[in-house]
Amino acid sequence: MKRGEKVVLVLMALMVVGVMLRNWWVSDHETDKDRGIPFYTTATPELTRQASELYRQQQCRQCHSLWSVRNMMEAVPAPALDGIGSLRSEEWFYQYFSSPNPQGILPSRLKAEYRMPSYAGLSDDERRTLARYMASLKVQDWYLMETRKAEYEKLTGKEYRP
């Protein structure tokens, strides 16, 4: 092997070792560890059972997703319900479900056939059960902050500063 070839070979070996050391260092000192699934519920098993039955009876799954991955080709663009209790209170949900016109409380840009129907015809207990359950669907604080930051930066084009 000629002298120039040996120099090139040594340099390539040093580069490979350098890249391997950098990758090892980054993986051992990485601060963005997987924090797990950010969504959870504070509902009791009984509340979950009752609300799940109402969710099924009222065909909420036709428009909303809950604890699942949405297929964007099949789903109506209604919000996913995971973590929605971190955004609204139980009382707010009760008023919303009790309203004869939910769009008066939360306007919708969806076509009329996809807008939230009124649940004022349900019994008071059923509306309260749905409200308690929706308020129990929480999201971890770190995820809520990251979501707010991303939304702010997307809408304004400016860096988010809390």
Buried (B, 14 or more C-beta within 10 A) or exposed (E): EEEEEEEEEEEEEEEEEEEEEEEEEEEEEEEEEEEEEBBBBEBEEEBBEBBBEBBEEBEBEEBBBBEEEBEEEEBBEBEBBBBBBBBBEBEBBBBBBBBEEBBEEEEEEEEEEEBBEBBEEBEEEBBBBBBBBBBBBBBBEEBBEBBEBEEBEEEEEEEBEE
